[in-house]
């Protein structure tokens, strides 16, 4: 996302109760301005930065027992030459087909399938109304992955507040611009959830890169750290971190081409019971890709939105999933 695709500036009076199934509004101009870096969300809930690190942490590679992301394994060589090829379910569906069935039916990334259409435009993941018009997405439950696995459907406590747009099943922009995503710089964000996890099988998120740089579509390597927070027997917060090395996400190739990235708790031997919050931070990795030798040089673009640099690269987080989980 660069400055040109910000389609929502006339819609600042809209609440999130429109197409995105949420129950609260937030300040109309908050995180939805026409200036890229001013839309940064960098809030950390109290106590998260002070949480004690757990004994174990996880360093994950993009491999079968690590993390999945975007394009299927057989097409990984295309991810630099064709940034849009990173779009969709890809490896997640290849490695974990059981994630993508509901009542015996296969779930799709969009109503038209898992890959972008022949015209090169991915189709609907939400009910196909005009931008800014309320739509009932219940007809897509059981067909579209995001609407079936969204957190607001699992527990309606996730339907309220600014971050509710991460829990509404909308896995891509759909013309909603910053109303559909949380823009992060390297300082990241941290949140206490409105409920505590009782059980869960895996974690995933929909994301892509965005910038205000002049370069067109390309792939950016993000080193992403996801941290989960629990309380110990003394009711003190402790943190377990998962480092995802070299997550390749399309950037500025179009606002509709995010990837599903995540990992399976059982494969890692991690018990998610008791998760009550999460944070996400990242850095840009400019080292050459081991498979292709290609790299991304961000035109001196910075992932620190406070440094006064001429251009910046950020992580556009569209959705957070704990599918098939339960919360209390």
SERO-4910 file (N, C-alpha, C, O; in steps of 0.05 Angstrom, whole numbers):
BEGIN
 pado doro    nc1    nc2    nc3   cac1   cac2   cac3    cc1    cc2    cc3    oc1    oc2    oc3
  Unk    A     17    -24      0      0      0      0     18     25      0     32     29     19
  Unk    A     16     41    -21     29     66    -20      7     88    -17    -15     81    -10
  Unk    A     14    112    -23     -5    133    -17    -30    133    -35    -51    141    -27
  Unk    A    -27    122    -60    -48    125    -79    -73    108    -73    -95    117    -78
  Unk    A    -71     83    -62    -95     67    -59   -112     73    -34   -129     57    -27
  Unk    A   -108     95    -21   -124    101      3   -152    110     -6   -157    133    -10
  Unk    A   -170     90     -8   -196     95    -20   -216    105      1   -239    112     -7
  Unk    A   -209    106     26   -229    110     46   -231    138     58   -246    143     77
  Unk    A   -216    157     47   -216    183     59   -243    196     61   -248    210     80
  Unk    A   -261    192     41   -288    203     44   -305    188     64   -328    196     70
  Unk    A   -295    166     76   -312    149     92   -305    151    122   -311    134    137
  Unk    A   -292    173    130   -282    175    157   -305    175    178   -300    170    201
  Unk    A   -329    181    169   -351    181    189   -363    154    193   -380    151    210
  Unk    A   -353    134    178   -364    107    181   -355     95    207   -333    100    217
  Unk    A   -371     78    219   -362     62    242   -355     35    231   -361     28    208
  Unk    A   -342     19    249   -334     -8    241   -358    -27    241   -355    -51    236
  Unk    A   -382    -17    247   -405    -34    247   -415    -40    219   -434    -55    216
  Unk    A   -402    -29    199   -411    -33    172   -405    -62    163   -417    -81    173
  Unk    A   -387    -65    144   -383    -91    132   -366   -110    149   -363   -133    143
  Unk    A   -357   -100    172   -337   -116    186   -347   -127    213   -331   -135    229
  Unk    A   -373   -128    217   -385   -143    239   -374   -136    266   -368   -154    281
  Unk    A   -373   -111    273   -363   -103    299   -385    -87    313   -404    -78    301
  Unk    A   -381    -83    339   -402    -72    356   -396    -44    367   -413    -32    380
  Unk    A   -372    -34    362   -365     -8    373   -353      9    351   -342     -1    331
  Unk    A   -354     35    355   -340     54    338   -314     62    351   -309     56    374
  Unk    A   -297     75    335   -274     89    347   -272    116    334   -287    122    315
  Unk    A   -254    133    344   -251    160    334   -249    159    303   -233    144    292
  Unk    A   -265    176    290   -268    173    261   -242    175    246   -238    161    226
  Unk    A   -224    193    254   -199    197    239   -176    180    250   -153    183    241
  Unk    A   -181    163    270   -160    148    283   -150    126    265   -165    108    257
  Unk    A   -124    126    258   -111    106    241   -123    104    213   -121     83    201
  Unk    A   -135    125    203   -147    125    176   -141    150    161   -157    159    145
  Unk    A   -118    162    166   -111    187    152    -99    182    125    -94    159    118
  Unk    A    -94    203    110    -82    200     84    -52    199     84    -39    195     64
  Unk    A    -40    201    108    -11    200    111     -4    173    122    -12    165    144
  Unk    A     13    159    107     19    131    113     28    127    142     16    111    156
  Unk    A     49    140    150     61    134    176     43    142    199     46    131    221
  Unk    A     25    162    195      9    170    217    -13    150    224    -26    152    244
  Unk    A    -16    129    207    -35    108    213    -23     86    230    -36     65    234
  Unk    A      2     89    238     15     69    255     -1     63    280    -10     81    294
  Unk    A     -6     37    285    -17     29    311      5     17    327     18     -2    319
  Unk    A     11     29    350     35     20    366     28     17    396     46     19    412
  Unk    A      3     13    402     -5     11    430      2    -16    442     -1    -37    430
  Unk    A     13    -15    467     18    -39    482      2    -37    508      4    -17    523
  Unk    A    -14    -57    513    -29    -57    538    -11    -60    562     11    -71    560
  Unk    A    -20    -50    584     -4    -48    609      6    -76    617     -9    -95    618
  Unk    A     32    -77    623     44   -101    634     57   -119    614     73   -136    622
  Unk    A     51   -117    589     61   -136    569     91   -132    565    106   -152    563
  Unk    A    101   -108    563    129   -104    559    146   -112    583    170   -118    581
  Unk    A    133   -114    606    147   -121    630    145   -151    637    156   -160    656
  Unk    A    130   -166    620    126   -194    626    152   -210    626    170   -204    610
  Unk    A    154   -229    643    178   -245    646    180   -265    623    160   -279    617
  Unk    A    202   -266    608    205   -286    586    203   -314    596    215   -321    617
  Unk    A    189   -331    582    188   -359    589    215   -372    584    232   -362    569
  Unk    A    219   -395    596    245   -410    592    249   -417    563    271   -415    552
  Unk    A    227   -426    550    228   -436    522    220   -413    503    202   -398    509
  Unk    A    233   -412    481    225   -395    458    228   -412    433    241   -433    433
  Unk    A    217   -403    411    215   -419    387    226   -403    363    217   -381    358
  Unk    A    246   -414    349    257   -402    325    247   -419    301    255   -442    298
  Unk    A    230   -407    285    216   -422    264    225   -414    236    228   -390    230
  Unk    A    230   -434    220    236   -430    191    211   -437    175    193   -449    185
  Unk    A    212   -428    150    190   -435    132    193   -463    122    203   -468     99
  Unk    A    185   -482    138    187   -510    132    166   -525    146    151   -514    163
  Unk    A    163   -551    140    140   -567    148    136   -566    179    113   -566    187
  Unk    A    157   -567    195    154   -567    224    159   -539    235    164   -537    259
  Unk    A    158   -519    218    162   -491    227    137   -475    223    116   -481    235
  Unk    A    138   -455    205    114   -439    200    107   -441    170    124   -446    153
  Unk    A     81   -438    164     71   -437    137     66   -408    129     61   -392    147
  Unk    A     68   -403    103     62   -375     94     58   -375     64     75   -383     49
  Unk    A     35   -364     56     31   -357     28     32   -380      9     21   -402     13
  Unk    A     46   -376    -13     45   -393    -37     53   -421    -30     70   -426    -13
  Unk    A     41   -440    -45     47   -469    -41     77   -474    -47     90   -460    -62
  Unk    A     87   -495    -34    115   -501    -36    125   -504    -64    147   -494    -71
  Unk    A    110   -516    -82    118   -521   -109    122   -495   -125    136   -495   -145
  Unk    A    110   -473   -115    112   -448   -130    129   -427   -115    128   -403   -122
  Unk    A    144   -436    -96    160   -417    -80    180   -401    -97    186   -378    -90
  Unk    A    190   -413   -119    210   -399   -135    198   -374   -149    214   -358   -158
  Unk    A    172   -372   -150    159   -349   -164    155   -326   -145    146   -305   -154
  Unk    A    160   -328   -119    151   -309   -101    165   -282   -103    154   -261    -94
  Unk    A    189   -281   -114    203   -256   -118    197   -244   -145    192   -220   -148
  Unk    A    196   -261   -166    191   -250   -193    162   -243   -197    156   -225   -213
  Unk    A    144   -255   -182    116   -249   -184    105   -245   -156     94   -264   -144
  Unk    A    107   -221   -144     99   -217   -116     71   -226   -110     65   -235    -88
  Unk    A     53   -223   -130     25   -230   -124     22   -260   -120      2   -269   -109
  Unk    A     42   -276   -128     40   -305   -125     41   -313    -95     34   -336    -88
  Unk    A     48   -295    -78     49   -301    -49     21   -301    -37     17   -309    -14
  Unk    A      1   -293    -52    -26   -291    -44    -38   -317    -34    -34   -338    -47
  Unk    A    -53   -317    -12    -71   -338     -6    -63   -358     15    -46   -352     32
  Unk    A    -75   -382     14    -72   -403     34    -47   -419     30    -33   -426     49
  Unk    A    -40   -425      5    -15   -438     -3     -7   -461     15    -20   -482     17
  Unk    A     15   -456     29     28   -477     45      9   -487     68      9   -511     74
  Unk    A     -6   -469     79    -24   -477    101    -43   -500     92    -46   -519    107
  Unk    A    -54   -496     69    -73   -516     59    -59   -541     50    -70   -564     52
  Unk    A    -35   -538     39    -19   -561     30    -11   -578     53    -12   -603     52
  Unk    A     -2   -566     75      9   -580     98    -12   -589    118     -9   -609    132
  Unk    A    -34   -574    119    -55   -579    139    -82   -577    126    -98   -560    133
  Unk    A    -89   -596    108   -115   -594     95   -138   -596    114   -160   -587    108
  Unk    A   -133   -608    138   -155   -611    157   -164   -584    169   -186   -581    179
  Unk    A   -147   -563    167   -155   -537    176   -177   -525    159   -192   -507    168
  Unk    A   -180   -535    135   -196   -521    115   -220   -537    106   -228   -537     83
  Unk    A   -231   -552    126   -256   -566    121   -276   -558    142   -269   -555    166
  Unk    A   -301   -555    134   -322   -547    153   -347   -563    145   -358   -560    124
  Unk    A   -356   -580    164   -379   -598    158   -375   -613    132   -394   -616    117
  Unk    A   -351   -623    128   -345   -639    104   -340   -623     79   -335   -635     58
  Unk    A   -341   -596     80   -338   -579     56   -311   -565     58   -302   -557     79
  Unk    A   -298   -563     35   -272   -549     34   -276   -519     36   -293   -507     22
  Unk    A   -260   -506     53   -261   -477     56   -242   -464     36   -220   -474     31
  Unk    A   -250   -441     25   -234   -426      5   -225   -400     17   -237   -389     36
  Unk    A   -204   -389      5   -193   -363     13   -213   -341      6   -217   -322     22
  Unk    A   -225   -343    -18   -246   -324    -26   -269   -341    -38   -266   -365    -43
  Unk    A   -291   -329    -44   -314   -343    -55   -307   -355    -82   -320   -374    -91
  Unk    A   -287   -345    -96   -279   -354   -122   -256   -373   -122   -247   -382   -143
  Unk    A   -245   -379    -99   -223   -398    -97   -199   -389    -82   -200   -368    -68
  Unk    A   -178   -404    -84   -154   -399    -68   -133   -383    -82   -114   -373    -69
  Unk    A   -135   -379   -108   -116   -363   -123   -131   -340   -137   -155   -341   -140
  Unk    A   -115   -320   -145   -129   -297   -157   -140   -304   -184   -130   -322   -198
  Unk    A   -161   -290   -192   -176   -296   -216   -158   -293   -241   -137   -281   -239
  Unk    A   -169   -302   -263   -153   -301   -288   -146   -272   -296   -127   -267   -309
  Unk    A   -163   -253   -287   -157   -225   -292   -136   -214   -273   -127   -191   -276
  Unk    A   -127   -231   -255   -106   -222   -236   -117   -208   -212   -102   -195   -197
  Unk    A   -144   -209   -207   -156   -195   -185   -169   -215   -167   -188   -229   -175
  Unk    A   -160   -218   -142   -173   -236   -123   -201   -227   -117   -207   -203   -116
  Unk    A   -219   -246   -112   -247   -239   -109   -255   -238    -80   -238   -235    -62
  Unk    A   -281   -239    -74   -292   -230    -49   -286   -250    -26   -289   -274    -29
  Unk    A   -279   -239     -3   -278   -254     22   -299   -244     41   -302   -255     63
  Unk    A   -313   -223     33   -336   -212     48   -359   -209     29   -355   -211      4
  Unk    A   -383   -205     39   -406   -202     22   -402   -178      3   -391   -157     11
  Unk    A   -409   -182    -22   -401   -164    -44   -418   -139    -46   -433   -136    -66
  Unk    A   -418   -122    -26   -431    -97    -27   -410    -75    -32   -386    -80    -31
  Unk    A   -420    -51    -37   -401    -29    -42   -386    -22    -16   -396    -27      6
  Unk    A   -363    -10    -20   -347     -1      4   -364     18     20   -375     37     10
  Unk    A   -365     13     46   -380     30     64   -408     21     69   -422     33     86
  Unk    A   -418      1     54   -445     -9     58   -445    -33     76   -429    -51     73
  Unk    A   -463    -33     95   -465    -56    113   -473    -81     98   -488    -80     79
  Unk    A   -461   -104    106   -468   -129     93   -468   -151    114   -451   -151    132
  Unk    A   -486   -170    111   -488   -193    128   -470   -215    116   -476   -224     94
  Unk    A   -449   -222    131   -430   -242    120   -437   -271    128   -421   -289    122
  Unk    A   -459   -275    141   -466   -302    151   -468   -322    128   -464   -346    132
  Unk    A   -476   -313    104   -479   -332     82   -452   -344     73   -451   -364     59
  Unk    A   -430   -331     81   -403   -341     73   -391   -361     94   -371   -373     88
  Unk    A   -404   -363    117   -395   -383    137   -399   -411    125   -421   -418    116
  Unk    A   -378   -427    126   -378   -453    114   -368   -454     86   -365   -475     74
  Unk    A   -362   -430     74   -351   -428     47   -324   -414     47   -305   -425     36
  Unk    A   -323   -391     60   -298   -375     60   -284   -379     87   -296   -377    108
  Unk    A   -258   -383     85   -242   -389    109   -244   -367    131   -251   -373    154
  Unk    A   -240   -342    123   -239   -321    142   -266   -318    157   -266   -314    181
  Unk    A   -288   -319    142   -314   -315    155   -322   -339    172   -338   -336    191
  Unk    A   -311   -362    166   -317   -386    181   -300   -388    207   -310   -398    227
  Unk    A   -275   -379    206   -257   -382    228   -252   -357    244   -234   -356    262
  Unk    A   -266   -335    238   -260   -310    251   -265   -311    281   -283   -326    291
  Unk    A   -250   -295    296   -252   -295    325   -278   -285    335   -288   -294    356
  Unk    A   -290   -266    321   -316   -255    330   -338   -275    329   -359   -272    342
  Unk    A   -335   -296    313   -355   -317    311   -350   -338    333   -369   -351    342
  Unk    A   -325   -341    341   -318   -359    363   -327   -348    390   -338   -363    407
  Unk    A   -322   -322    394   -330   -309    419   -336   -280    413   -319   -265    404
  Unk    A   -360   -271    419   -368   -244    411   -355   -222    427   -358   -199    420
  Unk    A   -339   -229    447   -323   -209    461   -302   -197    443   -293   -174    448
  Unk    A   -295   -211    422   -275   -201    403   -288   -182    382   -274   -173    364
  Unk    A   -313   -176    385   -327   -158    366   -327   -129    374   -339   -112    360
  Unk    A   -312   -122    395   -313    -95    405   -285    -82    406   -265    -96    410
  Unk    A   -284    -56    401   -259    -42    403   -244    -38    377   -251    -50    357
  Unk    A   -223    -22    378   -207    -16    354   -197    -41    340   -198    -44    316
  Unk    A   -187    -60    356   -174    -84    344   -195   -105    335   -187   -126    325
  Unk    A   -220    -99    338   -240   -118    328   -238   -122    298   -248   -142    287
  Unk    A   -226   -103    284   -222   -107    255   -202   -129    249   -200   -138    226
  Unk    A   -187   -138    269   -170   -161    266   -184   -188    271   -172   -209    267
  Unk    A   -209   -186    279   -223   -211    287   -250   -214    272   -267   -230    280
  Unk    A   -253   -200    249   -279   -200    236   -279   -217    210   -300   -217    196
  Unk    A   -258   -231    204   -257   -249    181   -249   -236    155   -248   -250    135
  Unk    A   -244   -210    155   -237   -196    130   -207   -199    125   -191   -185    138
  Unk    A   -199   -217    107   -171   -224    104   -156   -207     84   -132   -210     81
  Unk    A   -170   -189     70   -157   -170     51   -171   -144     51   -192   -140     65
  Unk    A   -161   -125     36   -169    -97     39   -198    -92     29   -214    -79     43
  Unk    A   -205   -104      6   -232   -101     -5   -240    -72     -9   -264    -65     -9
  Unk    A   -220    -54    -13   -226    -26    -17   -230    -10      9   -235     14      8
  Unk    A   -229    -24     32   -234    -10     58   -210      3     69   -212     16     90
  Unk    A   -187      1     56   -163     15     64   -156      9     93   -157    -14    102
  Unk    A   -149     31    109   -140     27    136   -163     19    155   -157     12    178
  Unk    A   -188     19    146   -209      9    163   -208    -22    164   -220    -34    182
  Unk    A   -193    -34    146   -191    -64    146   -166    -75    159   -165    -99    163
  Unk    A   -147    -58    166   -121    -68    175   -110    -52    198   -118    -29    204
  Unk    A    -90    -64    211    -73    -50    231    -45    -47    219    -32    -67    212
  Unk    A    -36    -23    217    -10    -17    205     11    -16    228      9      0    246
  Unk    A     31    -33    226     52    -35    246     79    -26    236     86    -32    213
  Unk    A     93    -11    252    122     -7    247    137    -26    265    125    -43    278
  Unk    A    163    -24    265    180    -44    279    174    -45    309    181    -65    322
  Unk    A    163    -24    321    156    -25    349    133    -43    356    129    -51    379
  Unk    A    117    -51    335     96    -70    339     73    -61    356     69    -37    361
  Unk    A     58    -80    367     36    -75    385     33    -98    403     42   -120    398
  Unk    A     19    -94    426     13   -115    445    -15   -111    456    -22    -89    464
  Unk    A    -30   -133    459    -57   -131    468    -65   -153    488    -56   -175    485
  Unk    A    -80   -146    507    -93   -165    525   -120   -173    512   -136   -155    506
  Unk    A   -125   -198    509   -150   -207    496   -173   -203    516   -169   -202    540
  Unk    A   -197   -202    505   -221   -199    522   -230   -225    535   -249   -225    551
  Unk    A   -216   -247    530   -221   -272    542   -195   -288    543   -175   -280    532
  Unk    A   -196   -311    557   -172   -328    560   -177   -355    545   -198   -367    548
  Unk    A   -157   -363    530   -160   -388    514   -162   -413    532   -146   -416    551
  Unk    A   -181   -430    526   -184   -455    540   -171   -478    524   -159   -497    535
  Unk    A   -173   -477    498   -160   -496    480   -157   -484    453   -172   -466    445
  Unk    A   -139   -494    437   -134   -485    410   -115   -503    395   -100   -517    408
  Unk    A   -116   -502    369    -99   -520    353    -76   -506    338    -54   -516    336
  Unk    A    -82   -482    328    -61   -467    314    -67   -437    314    -89   -428    321
  Unk    A    -46   -422    306    -48   -393    304    -42   -385    275    -24   -397    262
  Unk    A    -56   -365    265    -50   -355    238    -58   -325    236    -73   -315    252
  Unk    A    -46   -312    216    -53   -284    211    -51   -279    181    -35   -291    167
  Unk    A    -67   -260    172    -67   -251    145    -52   -224    144    -59   -205    159
  Unk    A    -32   -222    127    -15   -198    126     -2   -194     99      0   -213     83
  Unk    A      7   -170     94     23   -163     71     40   -139     79     38   -129    101
  Unk    A     57   -130     61     73   -106     66     60    -82     53     44    -84     35
  Unk    A     67    -58     64     58    -33     52     79    -12     56     97    -15     73
  Unk    A     78      9     40     99     30     43     89     56     30     69     57     16
  Unk    A    105     77     35    101    102     21    125    107      3    130    130     -6
  Unk    A    140     86     -3    163     88    -22    153     89    -51    130     81    -56
  Unk    A    170     98    -69    162    101    -97    164     75   -112    152     73   -134
  Unk    A    179     56   -102    182     30   -116    155     16   -118    138     18   -100
  Unk    A    150      2   -141    126    -12   -144    126    -39   -130    140    -42   -110
  Unk    A    110    -58   -140    106    -83   -126    132    -99   -124    147   -101   -143
  Unk    A    135   -111   -101    159   -128    -96    153   -145    -71    131   -142    -59
  Unk    A    171   -162    -64    169   -178    -39    188   -167    -18    210   -159    -25
  Unk    A    179   -166      6    195   -158     29    198   -181     48    178   -195     53
  Unk    A    222   -185     58    227   -206     78    223   -194    106    238   -176    114
  Unk    A    203   -204    120    198   -194    147    207   -216    167    199   -239    164
  Unk    A    224   -209    186    229   -227    209    209   -219    231    211   -197    242
  Unk    A    189   -236    236    166   -230    253    168   -245    279    173   -269    279
  Unk    A    164   -231    301    163   -244    327    135   -241    338    125   -219    343
  Unk    A    122   -264    343     96   -266    356    100   -276    384    114   -296    388
  Unk    A     89   -262    404     92   -269    431     65   -273    444     47   -256    441
  Unk    A     61   -295    458     37   -301    473     42   -297    503     63   -303    513
  Unk    A     21   -288    517     23   -281    545      4   -298    561    -20   -301    554
  Unk    A     13   -309    584     -3   -324    603      3   -313    631     21   -296    634
  Unk    A    -12   -323    650     -5   -317    678      3   -343    692     -8   -364    688
  Unk    A     24   -340    710     33   -363    725     17   -367    750     -3   -353    755
  Unk    A     26   -385    767     12   -391    792     10   -367    811     -8   -365    828
  Unk    A     29   -348    807     28   -324    824     13   -301    810     13   -278    820
  Unk    A      0   -308    788    -16   -288    772      1   -266    760     -8   -244    756
  Unk    A     26   -273    754     44   -255    741     46   -262    711     47   -286    705
  Unk    A     48   -242    694     49   -247    666     77   -259    658     97   -250    667
  Unk    A     76   -279    640    101   -288    628     96   -292    598     74   -296    589
  Unk    A    117   -290    583    116   -287    554    131   -310    540    154   -316    547
  Unk    A    119   -321    519    132   -341    503    133   -331    474    112   -324    463
  Unk    A    157   -329    463    160   -317    436    166   -337    415    179   -358    419
  Unk    A    155   -331    391    158   -348    367    170   -330    345    157   -311    336
  Unk    A    195   -336    338    208   -320    317    205   -333    290    214   -356    286
  Unk    A    193   -319    271    188   -329    244    208   -316    226    207   -292    220
  Unk    A    227   -332    217    250   -322    201    242   -319    171    232   -338    159
  Unk    A    247   -295    160    244   -291    131    216   -297    121    212   -314    103
  Unk    A    196   -283    131    169   -286    120    167   -268     96    168   -243     98
  Unk    A    163   -280     72    163   -264     47    134   -256     41    117   -273     36
  Unk    A    129   -230     41    103   -219     36    103   -199     14    122   -183     11
  Unk    A     83   -200     -3     81   -180    -25     77   -153    -12     64   -150      8
  Unk    A     89   -133    -25     88   -106    -16     83    -87    -40     98    -87    -59
  Unk    A     61    -72    -38     54    -52    -59     49    -65    -86     49    -51   -106
  Unk    A     45    -91    -88     37   -103   -113      6   -102   -116     -4   -111   -136
  Unk    A     -7    -92    -96    -36    -91    -96    -46    -96    -68    -34   -112    -54
  Unk    A    -67    -83    -60    -77    -85    -32    -92   -111    -27   -100   -116     -5
  Unk    A    -96   -128    -48   -113   -151    -45    -98   -177    -45   -110   -198    -50
  Unk    A    -72   -177    -39    -56   -202    -42    -42   -209    -16    -17   -213    -16
  Unk    A    -56   -211      7    -43   -219     31    -38   -249     32    -49   -264     16
  Unk    A    -21   -258     51    -15   -286     55    -25   -295     82    -26   -279    101
  Unk    A    -33   -320     84    -39   -332    111    -13   -344    121     -1   -361    109
  Unk    A     -5   -335    145     20   -343    157     13   -354    185     -4   -342    199
  Unk    A     27   -375    194     22   -384    221     36   -410    228     54   -419    213
  Unk    A     28   -423    250     41   -447    259     22   -463    276      3   -453    288
  Unk    A     28   -489    278     12   -508    292     23   -512    321     47   -517    324
  Unk    A      6   -509    341     15   -512    368     25   -540    375     46   -543    387
  Unk    A     11   -561    366     18   -588    372     45   -595    360     61   -609    372
  Unk    A     50   -586    335     76   -593    322     99   -581    337    121   -592    337
  Unk    A     95   -559    350    116   -546    365    118   -555    394    136   -548    409
  Unk    A     98   -570    403     97   -579    431     90   -556    450     99   -557    473
  Unk    A     74   -537    441     66   -514    457     37   -517    465     20   -522    448
  Unk    A     31   -515    491      4   -516    500     -8   -487    501      2   -471    517
  Unk    A    -28   -481    485    -39   -454    484    -58   -447    507    -67   -424    509
  Unk    A    -65   -467    523    -84   -462    544    -75   -440    562    -52   -440    572
  Unk    A    -92   -420    567    -85   -398    584    -75   -373    570    -70   -353    583
  Unk    A    -72   -374    543    -64   -350    529    -84   -328    534   -108   -332    531
  Unk    A    -74   -305    542    -92   -282    548    -84   -257    534    -97   -236    538
  Unk    A    -63   -258    518    -54   -235    503    -33   -242    483    -22   -264    483
  Unk    A    -27   -224    465     -6   -228    445      6   -202    437     -5   -181    441
  Unk    A     30   -203    426     43   -180    414     56   -189    388     60   -213    383
  Unk    A     62   -170    371     76   -175    346     95   -153    340     88   -129    341
  Unk    A    120   -159    335    141   -141    326    154   -153    302    150   -176    295
  Unk    A    171   -137    288    185   -147    265    209   -130    259    213   -108    269
  Unk    A    226   -140    242    247   -125    229    248   -132    200    238   -153    192
  Unk    A    260   -115    183    264   -121    155    290   -136    151    311   -128    160
  Unk    A    288   -159    136    312   -175    132    320   -172    102    306   -180     84
  Unk    A    343   -160     98    353   -155     71    374   -175     62    387   -171     41
  Unk    A    378   -196     77    398   -216     69    387   -232     45    363   -235     43
  Unk    A    404   -241     27    395   -256      4    380   -281     11    387   -295     30
  Unk    A    359   -287     -4    343   -312      0    361   -336     -6    375   -336    -26
  Unk    A    361   -356     11    379   -379      8    372   -395    -17    390   -406    -29
  Unk    A    347   -395    -25    340   -411    -48    345   -397    -75    354   -409    -94
  Unk    A    339   -371    -76    341   -357   -101    364   -337   -103    372   -329   -125
  Unk    A    375   -330    -80    396   -310    -80    386   -282    -83    401   -262    -82
  Unk    A    359   -279    -86    348   -252    -90    344   -238    -63    341   -252    -42
  Unk    A    343   -213    -63    340   -197    -39    323   -173    -45    318   -166    -68
  Unk    A    314   -159    -24    299   -135    -27    314   -112    -14    321   -113      9
  Unk    A    320    -91    -30    333    -67    -19    312    -45    -18    304    -36    -40
  Unk    A    304    -36      5    281    -18      7    286     11      2    273     28     15
  Unk    A    304     17    -16    308     46    -24    313     63      1    302     85      3
  Unk    A    328     53     20    333     66     45    307     70     61    307     87     80
  Unk    A    286     55     54    261     57     69    266     46     97    281     27    101
  Unk    A    252     58    117    255     51    145    230     38    155    208     44    146
  Unk    A    233     19    174    210      8    188    206     21    215    189     12    231
  Unk    A    220     43    221    216     59    244    202     85    236    214    102    224
  Unk    A    176     86    242    160    108    231    165    135    246    154    155    238
  Unk    A    182    135    266    187    159    281    214    172    274    222    192    286
  Unk    A    229    161    254    256    170    250    259    193    230    281    203    225
  Unk    A    237    201    217    239    223    198    250    216    171    256    234    155
  Unk    A    253    190    165    263    182    139    244    190    117    220    195    122
  Unk    A    254    190     92    238    198     69    216    178     62    195    185     53
  Unk    A    222    152     67    203    131     60    204    109     81    224    105     94
  Unk    A    182     95     83    179     75    104    165     50     93    148     51     75
  Unk    A    171     27    105    158      2    100    145     -8    125    158     -7    146
  Unk    A    120    -17    123    106    -27    147     93    -54    142     91    -63    119
  Unk    A     85    -66    163     70    -92    162     40    -86    164     32    -74    184
  Unk    A     25    -94    144     -4    -90    144    -17   -115    155    -18   -135    140
  Unk    A    -26   -115    179    -39   -138    192    -69   -136    188    -82   -117    197
  Unk    A    -81   -156    174   -109   -154    167   -127   -171    185   -149   -164    190
  Unk    A   -116   -194    194   -133   -212    210   -116   -230    228    -93   -237    220
  Unk    A   -126   -236    251   -113   -254    270   -132   -277    276   -156   -272    282
  Unk    A   -122   -302    274   -139   -325    278   -127   -344    300   -103   -348    302
  Unk    A   -145   -354    316   -140   -378    332   -163   -397    325   -181   -401    342
  Unk    A   -163   -410    302   -186   -425    293   -193   -448    311   -176   -461    322
  Unk    A   -219   -454    312   -229   -477    327   -220   -477    356   -218   -498    369
  Unk    A   -216   -453    367   -208   -450    395   -233   -445    412   -255   -440    402
  Unk    A   -229   -446    439   -250   -438    457   -239   -419    478   -215   -421    485
  Unk    A   -256   -401    488   -247   -379    505   -267   -375    527   -291   -379    524
  Unk    A   -257   -366    550   -275   -360    573   -265   -335    588   -277   -327    607
***
